[in-house]
Amino acid sequence: MIHSTLCYITRGNDVLMLHRVKKKNDVNKDKWIGIGGKFEENESPDECLLREAREETGLKLTAWRCRGIVTFLTNGPWEGEYMYLFTADEFEGALKVCDEGDLQWVSREFLDSLPQWEGDKIFLDLLWADAPFFLLKLRYDGDTLVEAVLDGKALPLPYDRRFRV
């Protein structure tokens, strides 16, 4: 299992998103996601978060919070993953060009209309609702979410944002 971080940096009602369009063989190709990446050797979750934020955005995070752990499982060609999910709302510096995709500030409402993984919609709803720390298991069969379990309780699928968690 891979260990990684994912962070949603906010500025008021806007969130910094990465439109993944630059890497070849990218599981996230054409999706809009937060920033982050895989742990390096001997790195803690917060060390990975800060390094990835600097590498991908040029920003130095000055206030962040770990909000949950998401376990991704798949029947496809991709490895499973334990992802430490963060939000950050204070930072220093200026955005730089990212070699993994295009960075863009997007309103939370507009974000709902962009291509995302179905499971991302679940944890984004939890983040925006300021839910307490959570454990979320997401199992995919290819690109299809086939199981979602939040704090030990199965969620109905397909996930319908009209009935947010």
Buried (B, 14 or more C-beta within 10 A) or exposed (E): EEBBBBBBBBEEEBBBBBBBBBEEEEBBEEBBBBBBBEBEEEBEBBEBBBBBBBBBBBBEBEEBEBBBBBBBBBEEEEEEBBBBBBBBBEBEEEBEEBEBBEBBBBEBEEBEEBEBBBBBBBBBBBBBEEBEEBEBBBBBEEEEBBBBBBEEEEBEBEBEEEEEB
